[in-house]
Amino acid sequence: MAAIYSLYIINKSGGLIFYKDYGSKGRMDTNDSLRVASLWHSMHAISQQLSPINGCSGIELLEADTFDLHCFQSLT
């Protein structure tokens, strides 16, 4: 069963709107949270533009050894 460690809500221009840590393991300070949100938004936006497939929505999942990073986009 997958656990949620952190939740980031980023606006369409890449600004961090909301951040919540759900575990005591590996807590980040505010600056690190801003960096992660900005980096993830940038990778997602660049991957949309570099994709050879028309209409690509960008990176939706980044799988690492110790975590998975998902991207969910709302319609509003």
PDB file of N, CA, C and O in Angstrom:
ATOM      1  N   MET A   1       0.847  -1.183   0.000  1.00  0.00           N
ATOM      2  CA  MET A   1       0.000   0.000   0.000  1.00  0.00           C
ATOM      3  C   MET A   1       0.890   1.244   0.000  1.00  0.00           C
ATOM      4  O   MET A   1       1.839   1.338   0.779  1.00  0.00           O
ATOM      5  N   ALA A   2       0.583   2.166  -0.855  1.00  0.00           N
ATOM      6  CA  ALA A   2       1.364   3.389  -0.995  1.00  0.00           C
ATOM      7  C   ALA A   2       0.972   4.401   0.080  1.00  0.00           C
ATOM      8  O   ALA A   2      -0.194   4.509   0.459  1.00  0.00           O
ATOM      9  N   ALA A   3       1.951   5.120   0.549  1.00  0.00           N
ATOM     10  CA  ALA A   3       1.724   6.163   1.537  1.00  0.00           C
ATOM     11  C   ALA A   3       2.012   7.515   0.922  1.00  0.00           C
ATOM     12  O   ALA A   3       2.862   7.627   0.038  1.00  0.00           O
ATOM     13  N   ILE A   4       1.328   8.530   1.371  1.00  0.00           N
ATOM     14  CA  ILE A   4       1.587   9.892   0.922  1.00  0.00           C
ATOM     15  C   ILE A   4       2.494  10.555   1.957  1.00  0.00           C
ATOM     16  O   ILE A   4       2.139  10.671   3.130  1.00  0.00           O
ATOM     17  N   TYR A   5       3.661  10.983   1.505  1.00  0.00           N
ATOM     18  CA  TYR A   5       4.615  11.620   2.402  1.00  0.00           C
ATOM     19  C   TYR A   5       4.461  13.130   2.407  1.00  0.00           C
ATOM     20  O   TYR A   5       4.588  13.770   3.451  1.00  0.00           O
ATOM     21  N   SER A   6       4.187  13.702   1.240  1.00  0.00           N
ATOM     22  CA  SER A   6       4.061  15.151   1.119  1.00  0.00           C
ATOM     23  C   SER A   6       3.058  15.476   0.022  1.00  0.00           C
ATOM     24  O   SER A   6       2.833  14.685  -0.894  1.00  0.00           O
ATOM     25  N   LEU A   7       2.458  16.666   0.137  1.00  0.00           N
ATOM     26  CA  LEU A   7       1.533  17.154  -0.873  1.00  0.00           C
ATOM     27  C   LEU A   7       1.944  18.568  -1.236  1.00  0.00           C
ATOM     28  O   LEU A   7       2.106  19.426  -0.369  1.00  0.00           O
ATOM     29  N   TYR A   8       2.113  18.799  -2.538  1.00  0.00           N
ATOM     30  CA  TYR A   8       2.453  20.119  -3.047  1.00  0.00           C
ATOM     31  C   TYR A   8       1.332  20.556  -3.978  1.00  0.00           C
ATOM     32  O   TYR A   8       0.886  19.768  -4.812  1.00  0.00           O
ATOM     33  N   ILE A   9       0.874  21.776  -3.854  1.00  0.00           N
ATOM     34  CA  ILE A   9      -0.061  22.355  -4.805  1.00  0.00           C
ATOM     35  C   ILE A   9       0.645  23.552  -5.420  1.00  0.00           C
ATOM     36  O   ILE A   9       1.032  24.498  -4.734  1.00  0.00           O
ATOM     37  N   ILE A  10       0.802  23.476  -6.753  1.00  0.00           N
ATOM     38  CA  ILE A  10       1.564  24.483  -7.498  1.00  0.00           C
ATOM     39  C   ILE A  10       0.634  25.130  -8.506  1.00  0.00           C
ATOM     40  O   ILE A  10      -0.128  24.438  -9.181  1.00  0.00           O
ATOM     41  N   ASN A  11       0.688  26.457  -8.617  1.00  0.00           N
ATOM     42  CA  ASN A  11      -0.154  27.121  -9.625  1.00  0.00           C
ATOM     43  C   ASN A  11       0.479  26.980 -10.999  1.00  0.00           C
ATOM     44  O   ASN A  11       1.593  26.473 -11.122  1.00  0.00           O
ATOM     45  N   LYS A  12      -0.226  27.428 -12.034  1.00  0.00           N
ATOM     46  CA  LYS A  12       0.239  27.201 -13.401  1.00  0.00           C
ATOM     47  C   LYS A  12       1.504  27.976 -13.758  1.00  0.00           C
ATOM     48  O   LYS A  12       2.154  27.662 -14.755  1.00  0.00           O
ATOM     49  N   SER A  13       1.860  28.968 -12.974  1.00  0.00           N
ATOM     50  CA  SER A  13       3.107  29.689 -13.228  1.00  0.00           C
ATOM     51  C   SER A  13       4.271  29.149 -12.392  1.00  0.00           C
ATOM     52  O   SER A  13       5.373  29.695 -12.448  1.00  0.00           O
ATOM     53  N   GLY A  14       4.041  28.086 -11.620  1.00  0.00           N
ATOM     54  CA  GLY A  14       5.122  27.443 -10.883  1.00  0.00           C
ATOM     55  C   GLY A  14       5.269  27.870  -9.439  1.00  0.00           C
ATOM     56  O   GLY A  14       6.215  27.447  -8.775  1.00  0.00           O
ATOM     57  N   GLY A  15       4.364  28.697  -8.925  1.00  0.00           N
ATOM     58  CA  GLY A  15       4.441  29.137  -7.537  1.00  0.00           C
ATOM     59  C   GLY A  15       3.832  28.117  -6.594  1.00  0.00           C
ATOM     60  O   GLY A  15       2.785  27.539  -6.886  1.00  0.00           O
ATOM     61  N   LEU A  16       4.481  27.897  -5.477  1.00  0.00           N
ATOM     62  CA  LEU A  16       3.991  26.961  -4.471  1.00  0.00           C
ATOM     63  C   LEU A  16       2.848  27.608  -3.701  1.00  0.00           C
ATOM     64  O   LEU A  16       3.042  28.623  -3.033  1.00  0.00           O
ATOM     65  N   ILE A  17       1.653  27.020  -3.794  1.00  0.00           N
ATOM     66  CA  ILE A  17       0.471  27.546  -3.113  1.00  0.00           C
ATOM     67  C   ILE A  17       0.291  26.889  -1.751  1.00  0.00           C
ATOM     68  O   ILE A  17      -0.025  27.556  -0.765  1.00  0.00           O
ATOM     69  N   PHE A  18       0.496  25.560  -1.704  1.00  0.00           N
ATOM     70  CA  PHE A  18       0.257  24.813  -0.473  1.00  0.00           C
ATOM     71  C   PHE A  18       1.267  23.687  -0.378  1.00  0.00           C
ATOM     72  O   PHE A  18       1.613  23.066  -1.383  1.00  0.00           O
ATOM     73  N   TYR A  19       1.744  23.420   0.846  1.00  0.00           N
ATOM     74  CA  TYR A  19       2.663  22.317   1.089  1.00  0.00           C
ATOM     75  C   TYR A  19       2.319  21.693   2.428  1.00  0.00           C
ATOM     76  O   TYR A  19       2.140  22.401   3.419  1.00  0.00           O
ATOM     77  N   LYS A  20       2.225  20.371   2.462  1.00  0.00           N
ATOM     78  CA  LYS A  20       1.925  19.664   3.710  1.00  0.00           C
ATOM     79  C   LYS A  20       2.779  18.412   3.776  1.00  0.00           C
ATOM     80  O   LYS A  20       2.826  17.636   2.821  1.00  0.00           O
ATOM     81  N   ASP A  21       3.459  18.211   4.906  1.00  0.00           N
ATOM     82  CA  ASP A  21       4.248  17.019   5.185  1.00  0.00           C
ATOM     83  C   ASP A  21       3.391  16.068   5.999  1.00  0.00           C
ATOM     84  O   ASP A  21       2.810  16.481   7.003  1.00  0.00           O
ATOM     85  N   TYR A  22       3.293  14.800   5.594  1.00  0.00           N
ATOM     86  CA  TYR A  22       2.463  13.836   6.296  1.00  0.00           C
ATOM     87  C   TYR A  22       3.262  12.803   7.067  1.00  0.00           C
ATOM     88  O   TYR A  22       2.694  11.814   7.530  1.00  0.00           O
ATOM     89  N   GLY A  23       4.526  12.997   7.213  1.00  0.00           N
ATOM     90  CA  GLY A  23       5.343  12.053   7.962  1.00  0.00           C
ATOM     91  C   GLY A  23       6.464  12.779   8.671  1.00  0.00           C
ATOM     92  O   GLY A  23       6.826  13.895   8.298  1.00  0.00           O
ATOM     93  N   SER A  24       7.007  12.153   9.681  1.00  0.00           N
ATOM     94  CA  SER A  24       8.108  12.776  10.413  1.00  0.00           C
ATOM     95  C   SER A  24       9.444  12.440   9.767  1.00  0.00           C
ATOM     96  O   SER A  24      10.445  13.109  10.027  1.00  0.00           O
ATOM     97  N   LYS A  25       9.470  11.401   8.920  1.00  0.00           N
ATOM     98  CA  LYS A  25      10.711  10.981   8.292  1.00  0.00           C
ATOM     99  C   LYS A  25      11.060  11.908   7.127  1.00  0.00           C
ATOM    100  O   LYS A  25      10.248  12.109   6.224  1.00  0.00           O
ATOM    101  N   GLY A  26      12.252  12.463   7.150  1.00  0.00           N
ATOM    102  CA  GLY A  26      12.744  13.268   6.034  1.00  0.00           C
ATOM    103  C   GLY A  26      12.049  14.601   5.851  1.00  0.00           C
ATOM    104  O   GLY A  26      11.838  15.024   4.714  1.00  0.00           O
ATOM    105  N   ARG A  27      11.691  15.266   6.913  1.00  0.00           N
ATOM    106  CA  ARG A  27      11.034  16.580   6.783  1.00  0.00           C
ATOM    107  C   ARG A  27      11.972  17.582   6.126  1.00  0.00           C
ATOM    108  O   ARG A  27      13.178  17.586   6.375  1.00  0.00           O
ATOM    109  N   MET A  28      11.396  18.428   5.286  1.00  0.00           N
ATOM    110  CA  MET A  28      12.174  19.464   4.608  1.00  0.00           C
ATOM    111  C   MET A  28      11.787  20.825   5.167  1.00  0.00           C
ATOM    112  O   MET A  28      10.670  21.020   5.646  1.00  0.00           O
ATOM    113  N   ASP A  29      12.717  21.752   5.099  1.00  0.00           N
ATOM    114  CA  ASP A  29      12.378  23.107   5.512  1.00  0.00           C
ATOM    115  C   ASP A  29      11.660  23.813   4.358  1.00  0.00           C
ATOM    116  O   ASP A  29      11.520  23.252   3.272  1.00  0.00           O
ATOM    117  N   THR A  30      11.215  25.023   4.597  1.00  0.00           N
ATOM    118  CA  THR A  30      10.412  25.756   3.623  1.00  0.00           C
ATOM    119  C   THR A  30      11.172  26.007   2.326  1.00  0.00           C
ATOM    120  O   THR A  30      10.604  25.873   1.242  1.00  0.00           O
ATOM    121  N   ASN A  31      12.441  26.367   2.422  1.00  0.00           N
ATOM    122  CA  ASN A  31      13.232  26.631   1.211  1.00  0.00           C
ATOM    123  C   ASN A  31      13.380  25.388   0.349  1.00  0.00           C
ATOM    124  O   ASN A  31      13.290  25.470  -0.876  1.00  0.00           O
ATOM    125  N   ASP A  32      13.607  24.233   0.974  1.00  0.00           N
ATOM    126  CA  ASP A  32      13.715  22.994   0.208  1.00  0.00           C
ATOM    127  C   ASP A  32      12.382  22.654  -0.464  1.00  0.00           C
ATOM    128  O   ASP A  32      12.368  22.164  -1.593  1.00  0.00           O
ATOM    129  N   SER A  33      11.282  22.905   0.209  1.00  0.00           N
ATOM    130  CA  SER A  33       9.959  22.661  -0.373  1.00  0.00           C
ATOM    131  C   SER A  33       9.730  23.542  -1.591  1.00  0.00           C
ATOM    132  O   SER A  33       9.198  23.080  -2.601  1.00  0.00           O
ATOM    133  N   LEU A  34      10.122  24.796  -1.506  1.00  0.00           N
ATOM    134  CA  LEU A  34      10.004  25.709  -2.646  1.00  0.00           C
ATOM    135  C   LEU A  34      10.863  25.250  -3.821  1.00  0.00           C
ATOM    136  O   LEU A  34      10.443  25.335  -4.975  1.00  0.00           O
ATOM    137  N   ARG A  35      12.073  24.762  -3.521  1.00  0.00           N
ATOM    138  CA  ARG A  35      12.958  24.277  -4.577  1.00  0.00           C
ATOM    139  C   ARG A  35      12.382  23.043  -5.277  1.00  0.00           C
ATOM    140  O   ARG A  35      12.413  22.951  -6.504  1.00  0.00           O
ATOM    141  N   VAL A  36      11.860  22.101  -4.496  1.00  0.00           N
ATOM    142  CA  VAL A  36      11.283  20.883  -5.085  1.00  0.00           C
ATOM    143  C   VAL A  36      10.089  21.233  -5.964  1.00  0.00           C
ATOM    144  O   VAL A  36       9.970  20.718  -7.075  1.00  0.00           O
ATOM    145  N   ALA A  37       9.212  22.095  -5.485  1.00  0.00           N
ATOM    146  CA  ALA A  37       8.029  22.492  -6.257  1.00  0.00           C
ATOM    147  C   ALA A  37       8.442  23.187  -7.552  1.00  0.00           C
ATOM    148  O   ALA A  37       7.888  22.902  -8.613  1.00  0.00           O
ATOM    149  N   SER A  38       9.393  24.078  -7.473  1.00  0.00           N
ATOM    150  CA  SER A  38       9.853  24.804  -8.656  1.00  0.00           C
ATOM    151  C   SER A  38      10.524  23.865  -9.658  1.00  0.00           C
ATOM    152  O   SER A  38      10.290  23.968 -10.862  1.00  0.00           O
ATOM    153  N   LEU A  39      11.345  22.963  -9.168  1.00  0.00           N
ATOM    154  CA  LEU A  39      12.036  22.009 -10.038  1.00  0.00           C
ATOM    155  C   LEU A  39      11.038  21.081 -10.718  1.00  0.00           C
ATOM    156  O   LEU A  39      11.151  20.827 -11.918  1.00  0.00           O
ATOM    157  N   TRP A  40      10.075  20.578  -9.977  1.00  0.00           N
ATOM    158  CA  TRP A  40       9.083  19.668 -10.555  1.00  0.00           C
ATOM    159  C   TRP A  40       8.246  20.395 -11.615  1.00  0.00           C
ATOM    160  O   TRP A  40       7.989  19.841 -12.684  1.00  0.00           O
ATOM    161  N   HIS A  41       7.826  21.610 -11.332  1.00  0.00           N
ATOM    162  CA  HIS A  41       7.049  22.376 -12.311  1.00  0.00           C
ATOM    163  C   HIS A  41       7.871  22.620 -13.571  1.00  0.00           C
ATOM    164  O   HIS A  41       7.350  22.490 -14.679  1.00  0.00           O
ATOM    165  N   SER A  42       9.128  22.968 -13.425  1.00  0.00           N
ATOM    166  CA  SER A  42       9.992  23.231 -14.576  1.00  0.00           C
ATOM    167  C   SER A  42      10.192  21.978 -15.416  1.00  0.00           C
ATOM    168  O   SER A  42      10.109  22.044 -16.643  1.00  0.00           O
ATOM    169  N   MET A  43      10.455  20.835 -14.782  1.00  0.00           N
ATOM    170  CA  MET A  43      10.635  19.588 -15.522  1.00  0.00           C
ATOM    171  C   MET A  43       9.354  19.215 -16.268  1.00  0.00           C
ATOM    172  O   MET A  43       9.402  18.763 -17.412  1.00  0.00           O
ATOM    173  N   HIS A  44       8.229  19.406 -15.623  1.00  0.00           N
ATOM    174  CA  HIS A  44       6.941  19.090 -16.244  1.00  0.00           C
ATOM    175  C   HIS A  44       6.688  19.986 -17.459  1.00  0.00           C
ATOM    176  O   HIS A  44       6.286  19.497 -18.515  1.00  0.00           O
ATOM    177  N   ALA A  45       6.918  21.278 -17.319  1.00  0.00           N
ATOM    178  CA  ALA A  45       6.681  22.231 -18.411  1.00  0.00           C
ATOM    179  C   ALA A  45       7.645  22.005 -19.574  1.00  0.00           C
ATOM    180  O   ALA A  45       7.231  22.053 -20.732  1.00  0.00           O
ATOM    181  N   ILE A  46       8.906  21.762 -19.289  1.00  0.00           N
ATOM    182  CA  ILE A  46       9.893  21.536 -20.346  1.00  0.00           C
ATOM    183  C   ILE A  46       9.601  20.243 -21.089  1.00  0.00           C
ATOM    184  O   ILE A  46       9.752  20.181 -22.309  1.00  0.00           O
ATOM    185  N   SER A  47       9.184  19.208 -20.365  1.00  0.00           N
ATOM    186  CA  SER A  47       8.902  17.928 -21.025  1.00  0.00           C
ATOM    187  C   SER A  47       7.706  18.042 -21.974  1.00  0.00           C
ATOM    188  O   SER A  47       7.648  17.328 -22.975  1.00  0.00           O
ATOM    189  N   GLN A  48       6.759  18.922 -21.678  1.00  0.00           N
ATOM    190  CA  GLN A  48       5.633  19.152 -22.591  1.00  0.00           C
ATOM    191  C   GLN A  48       6.140  19.738 -23.908  1.00  0.00           C
ATOM    192  O   GLN A  48       5.684  19.350 -24.984  1.00  0.00           O
ATOM    193  N   GLN A  49       7.078  20.668 -23.817  1.00  0.00           N
ATOM    194  CA  GLN A  49       7.569  21.359 -25.007  1.00  0.00           C
ATOM    195  C   GLN A  49       8.537  20.506 -25.826  1.00  0.00           C
ATOM    196  O   GLN A  49       8.597  20.647 -27.047  1.00  0.00           O
ATOM    197  N   LEU A  50       9.294  19.627 -25.172  1.00  0.00           N
ATOM    198  CA  LEU A  50      10.302  18.827 -25.874  1.00  0.00           C
ATOM    199  C   LEU A  50       9.758  17.510 -26.418  1.00  0.00           C
ATOM    200  O   LEU A  50      10.439  16.840 -27.195  1.00  0.00           O
ATOM    201  N   SER A  51       8.571  17.137 -26.033  1.00  0.00           N
ATOM    202  CA  SER A  51       8.012  15.863 -26.454  1.00  0.00           C
ATOM    203  C   SER A  51       7.772  15.848 -27.972  1.00  0.00           C
ATOM    204  O   SER A  51       7.251  16.816 -28.527  1.00  0.00           O
ATOM    205  N   PRO A  52       8.153  14.744 -28.645  1.00  0.00           N
ATOM    206  CA  PRO A  52       7.897  14.647 -30.083  1.00  0.00           C
ATOM    207  C   PRO A  52       6.426  14.323 -30.403  1.00  0.00           C
ATOM    208  O   PRO A  52       6.013  14.355 -31.562  1.00  0.00           O
ATOM    209  N   ILE A  53       5.661  14.018 -29.375  1.00  0.00           N
ATOM    210  CA  ILE A  53       4.251  13.673 -29.562  1.00  0.00           C
ATOM    211  C   ILE A  53       3.397  14.920 -29.368  1.00  0.00           C
ATOM    212  O   ILE A  53       3.495  15.586 -28.337  1.00  0.00           O
ATOM    213  N   ASN A  54       2.566  15.238 -30.348  1.00  0.00           N
ATOM    214  CA  ASN A  54       1.678  16.396 -30.233  1.00  0.00           C
ATOM    215  C   ASN A  54       0.649  16.167 -29.129  1.00  0.00           C
ATOM    216  O   ASN A  54       0.095  15.074 -29.008  1.00  0.00           O
ATOM    217  N   GLY A  55       0.397  17.190 -28.332  1.00  0.00           N
ATOM    218  CA  GLY A  55      -0.590  17.105 -27.264  1.00  0.00           C
ATOM    219  C   GLY A  55      -0.100  16.387 -26.022  1.00  0.00           C
ATOM    220  O   GLY A  55      -0.909  16.028 -25.167  1.00  0.00           O
ATOM    221  N   CYS A  56       1.194  16.169 -25.896  1.00  0.00           N
ATOM    222  CA  CYS A  56       1.745  15.502 -24.718  1.00  0.00           C
ATOM    223  C   CYS A  56       1.506  16.372 -23.487  1.00  0.00           C
ATOM    224  O   CYS A  56       1.668  17.591 -23.545  1.00  0.00           O
ATOM    225  N   SER A  57       1.122  15.748 -22.373  1.00  0.00           N
ATOM    226  CA  SER A  57       0.821  16.511 -21.161  1.00  0.00           C
ATOM    227  C   SER A  57       2.024  16.625 -20.232  1.00  0.00           C
ATOM    228  O   SER A  57       1.887  17.152 -19.128  1.00  0.00           O
ATOM    229  N   GLY A  58       3.181  16.156 -20.637  1.00  0.00           N
ATOM    230  CA  GLY A  58       4.383  16.281 -19.824  1.00  0.00           C
ATOM    231  C   GLY A  58       4.589  15.083 -18.916  1.00  0.00           C
ATOM    232  O   GLY A  58       3.899  14.070 -19.034  1.00  0.00           O
ATOM    233  N   ILE A  59       5.540  15.209 -18.015  1.00  0.00           N
ATOM    234  CA  ILE A  59       5.859  14.131 -17.079  1.00  0.00           C
ATOM    235  C   ILE A  59       4.689  13.964 -16.108  1.00  0.00           C
ATOM    236  O   ILE A  59       4.251  14.926 -15.478  1.00  0.00           O
ATOM    237  N   GLU A  60       4.200  12.754 -15.998  1.00  0.00           N
ATOM    238  CA  GLU A  60       3.109  12.477 -15.066  1.00  0.00           C
ATOM    239  C   GLU A  60       3.577  11.659 -13.865  1.00  0.00           C
ATOM    240  O   GLU A  60       2.932  11.682 -12.816  1.00  0.00           O
ATOM    241  N   LEU A  61       4.691  10.937 -14.005  1.00  0.00           N
ATOM    242  CA  LEU A  61       5.197  10.100 -12.920  1.00  0.00           C
ATOM    243  C   LEU A  61       6.708  10.035 -12.986  1.00  0.00           C
ATOM    244  O   LEU A  61       7.288   9.783 -14.042  1.00  0.00           O
ATOM    245  N   LEU A  62       7.336  10.263 -11.853  1.00  0.00           N
ATOM    246  CA  LEU A  62       8.775  10.109 -11.707  1.00  0.00           C
ATOM    247  C   LEU A  62       8.992   9.045 -10.640  1.00  0.00           C
ATOM    248  O   LEU A  62       8.635   9.248  -9.479  1.00  0.00           O
ATOM    249  N   GLU A  63       9.578   7.905 -11.028  1.00  0.00           N
ATOM    250  CA  GLU A  63       9.806   6.805 -10.094  1.00  0.00           C
ATOM    251  C   GLU A  63      11.271   6.792  -9.677  1.00  0.00           C
ATOM    252  O   GLU A  63      12.170   6.768 -10.518  1.00  0.00           O
ATOM    253  N   ALA A  64      11.496   6.808  -8.373  1.00  0.00           N
ATOM    254  CA  ALA A  64      12.842   6.713  -7.809  1.00  0.00           C
ATOM    255  C   ALA A  64      12.901   5.470  -6.919  1.00  0.00           C
ATOM    256  O   ALA A  64      11.900   4.770  -6.766  1.00  0.00           O
ATOM    257  N   ASP A  65      14.054   5.196  -6.338  1.00  0.00           N
ATOM    258  CA  ASP A  65      14.202   4.021  -5.486  1.00  0.00           C
ATOM    259  C   ASP A  65      13.361   4.116  -4.219  1.00  0.00           C
ATOM    260  O   ASP A  65      12.809   3.114  -3.764  1.00  0.00           O
ATOM    261  N   THR A  66      13.259   5.311  -3.648  1.00  0.00           N
ATOM    262  CA  THR A  66      12.596   5.444  -2.346  1.00  0.00           C
ATOM    263  C   THR A  66      11.266   6.188  -2.388  1.00  0.00           C
ATOM    264  O   THR A  66      10.588   6.289  -1.365  1.00  0.00           O
ATOM    265  N   PHE A  67      10.881   6.712  -3.557  1.00  0.00           N
ATOM    266  CA  PHE A  67       9.616   7.445  -3.642  1.00  0.00           C
ATOM    267  C   PHE A  67       9.152   7.527  -5.089  1.00  0.00           C
ATOM    268  O   PHE A  67       9.931   7.305  -6.016  1.00  0.00           O
ATOM    269  N   ASP A  68       7.885   7.846  -5.272  1.00  0.00           N
ATOM    270  CA  ASP A  68       7.310   8.147  -6.573  1.00  0.00           C
ATOM    271  C   ASP A  68       6.766   9.570  -6.509  1.00  0.00           C
ATOM    272  O   ASP A  68       6.163   9.965  -5.511  1.00  0.00           O
ATOM    273  N   LEU A  69       6.976  10.328  -7.560  1.00  0.00           N
ATOM    274  CA  LEU A  69       6.492  11.698  -7.624  1.00  0.00           C
ATOM    275  C   LEU A  69       5.451  11.766  -8.743  1.00  0.00           C
ATOM    276  O   LEU A  69       5.779  11.576  -9.914  1.00  0.00           O
ATOM    277  N   HIS A  70       4.199  12.037  -8.377  1.00  0.00           N
ATOM    278  CA  HIS A  70       3.087  12.065  -9.337  1.00  0.00           C
ATOM    279  C   HIS A  70       2.687  13.498  -9.623  1.00  0.00           C
ATOM    280  O   HIS A  70       2.844  14.381  -8.780  1.00  0.00           O
ATOM    281  N   CYS A  71       2.171  13.717 -10.815  1.00  0.00           N
ATOM    282  CA  CYS A  71       1.662  15.019 -11.198  1.00  0.00           C
ATOM    283  C   CYS A  71       0.198  14.865 -11.596  1.00  0.00           C
ATOM    284  O   CYS A  71      -0.120  14.143 -12.541  1.00  0.00           O
ATOM    285  N   PHE A  72      -0.686  15.541 -10.879  1.00  0.00           N
ATOM    286  CA  PHE A  72      -2.105  15.543 -11.195  1.00  0.00           C
ATOM    287  C   PHE A  72      -2.493  16.973 -11.531  1.00  0.00           C
ATOM    288  O   PHE A  72      -2.188  17.893 -10.774  1.00  0.00           O
ATOM    289  N   GLN A  73      -3.160  17.165 -12.653  1.00  0.00           N
ATOM    290  CA  GLN A  73      -3.570  18.508 -13.058  1.00  0.00           C
ATOM    291  C   GLN A  73      -5.072  18.610 -12.982  1.00  0.00           C
ATOM    292  O   GLN A  73      -5.793  17.755 -13.497  1.00  0.00           O
ATOM    293  N   SER A  74      -5.543  19.668 -12.333  1.00  0.00           N
ATOM    294  CA  SER A  74      -6.995  19.894 -12.282  1.00  0.00           C
ATOM    295  C   SER A  74      -7.429  20.673 -13.514  1.00  0.00           C
ATOM    296  O   SER A  74      -6.610  21.313 -14.173  1.00  0.00           O
ATOM    297  N   LEU A  75      -8.704  20.616 -13.816  1.00  0.00           N
ATOM    298  CA  LEU A  75      -9.230  21.314 -14.978  1.00  0.00           C
ATOM    299  C   LEU A  75      -9.422  22.803 -14.706  1.00  0.00           C
ATOM    300  O   LEU A  75      -9.526  23.595 -15.643  1.00  0.00           O
ATOM    301  N   THR A  76      -9.469  23.186 -13.445  1.00  0.00           N
ATOM    302  CA  THR A  76      -9.666  24.598 -13.102  1.00  0.00           C
ATOM    303  C   THR A  76      -8.431  25.183 -12.501  1.00  0.00           C
ATOM    304  O   THR A  76      -8.415  26.364 -12.152  1.00  0.00           O
TER     305      THR A  76
END
